[in-house]
Amino acid sequence: MSRKIVVIIASADAGKARAGVLYATNALSRGWMDEVRLVFFGPAEGLLLKDEALRKQVDAFRATGEAAVACKYVADQQNMSADLQALGLQVEFVGQMISEYIHEGFVPMVW
């Protein structure tokens, strides 16, 4: 069984988004999973700009040494790319990235 996950935060619901990031952070820092990727997509990108508690959780995830990524297509459409980059996120097209993770055996978890 795979010990690799890609956590996709797509929800604009703060509770769901925070739970997903918390799981991603704990899965990596506590050794529950060997590899964890964190991707923000869709409405969650706007939430990240508004929710300080969520931003702090993303900082904790990034403190594990892994990057957090936001979808460039969505961010560009909503003029958020620069703001997300200022928060320390990588802003990249994520469709192919997520597909490649799945091909590499990462299990997607969507929150």
C-alpha positions as CSV (number, residue, x, y, z in Angstrom):
1,M,0.0,0.0,0.0
2,S,1.2,3.5,-0.8
3,R,2.6,5.7,1.9
4,K,2.3,8.8,-0.3
5,I,-0.6,11.3,-0.4
6,V,-1.4,14.4,-2.2
7,V,-3.8,16.5,0.0
8,I,-5.9,18.8,-2.2
9,I,-7.6,21.6,-0.4
10,A,-10.5,22.8,-2.6
11,S,-13.2,23.8,-0.1
12,A,-14.0,27.3,0.8
13,D,-15.2,26.0,4.2
14,A,-12.6,27.1,6.7
15,G,-13.2,24.1,9.0
16,K,-12.7,21.6,6.2
17,A,-9.6,23.4,4.8
18,R,-8.0,23.6,8.2
19,A,-8.7,19.9,8.9
20,G,-7.0,19.0,5.6
21,V,-3.9,21.0,6.3
22,L,-3.7,19.8,9.8
23,Y,-3.8,16.2,8.6
24,A,-1.2,16.9,5.9
25,T,1.1,18.4,8.5
26,N,0.7,15.7,11.0
27,A,1.0,12.9,8.5
28,L,4.4,14.2,7.5
29,S,5.8,15.4,10.8
30,R,4.6,12.3,12.7
31,G,5.7,9.8,10.1
32,W,2.2,8.5,9.3
33,M,3.1,8.9,5.6
34,D,6.5,9.0,3.9
35,E,5.6,11.7,1.4
36,V,2.9,14.4,1.5
37,R,2.1,17.0,-1.1
38,L,-0.2,20.0,-0.4
39,V,-2.2,21.6,-3.2
40,F,-4.7,24.5,-2.9
41,F,-7.3,24.6,-5.7
42,G,-10.4,26.6,-6.5
43,P,-12.3,28.3,-3.7
44,A,-9.7,27.4,-1.1
45,E,-7.2,29.8,-2.7
46,G,-9.4,32.8,-1.9
47,L,-10.0,31.4,1.6
48,L,-6.3,31.2,2.2
49,L,-6.0,34.9,1.7
50,K,-8.7,35.7,4.2
51,D,-8.2,33.1,7.0
52,E,-5.2,33.8,9.2
53,A,-5.6,30.5,11.1
54,L,-5.4,28.6,7.9
55,R,-2.3,30.6,6.8
56,K,-0.6,29.7,10.1
57,Q,-1.4,26.0,9.5
58,V,0.1,26.3,6.0
59,D,3.2,27.8,7.6
60,A,3.5,24.8,10.0
61,F,3.2,22.5,7.0
62,R,5.9,24.4,5.1
63,A,8.1,24.2,8.3
64,T,8.4,20.4,7.6
65,G,10.4,21.3,4.5
66,E,7.7,20.7,2.0
67,A,6.2,23.3,-0.3
68,A,2.5,24.3,-0.5
69,V,1.3,24.9,-4.1
70,A,-1.7,26.9,-5.3
71,C,-3.3,26.5,-8.8
72,K,-2.0,29.2,-11.1
73,Y,-5.0,29.0,-13.4
74,V,-7.4,29.8,-10.7
75,A,-5.1,32.4,-9.0
76,D,-4.6,34.2,-12.3
77,Q,-8.3,34.2,-13.1
78,Q,-9.0,35.9,-9.7
79,N,-5.9,38.1,-9.6
80,M,-4.5,36.4,-6.6
81,S,-1.2,35.0,-7.8
82,A,1.1,37.7,-6.3
83,D,-0.8,37.6,-3.0
84,L,-0.4,33.8,-2.8
85,Q,3.3,34.0,-3.7
86,A,3.7,36.7,-1.0
87,L,2.4,34.1,1.5
88,G,5.1,31.7,0.4
89,L,3.1,29.4,-1.8
90,Q,4.3,28.2,-5.1
91,V,1.8,29.2,-7.8
92,E,1.8,26.6,-10.6
93,F,-0.5,24.9,-13.0
94,V,-1.6,21.9,-11.0
95,G,-3.7,19.7,-13.3
96,Q,-0.7,17.8,-14.8
97,M,1.1,17.9,-11.4
98,I,-1.7,16.1,-9.6
99,S,-2.0,13.6,-12.4
100,E,1.7,12.9,-12.2
101,Y,1.5,12.4,-8.4
102,I,-1.3,9.9,-9.0
103,H,0.8,8.0,-11.6
104,E,3.7,8.0,-9.0
105,G,1.4,6.2,-6.5
106,F,0.3,9.2,-4.4
107,V,-3.2,8.7,-3.0
108,P,-5.4,11.9,-3.5
109,M,-7.2,13.2,-0.5
110,V,-9.6,16.0,-1.3
111,W,-10.9,18.4,1.4
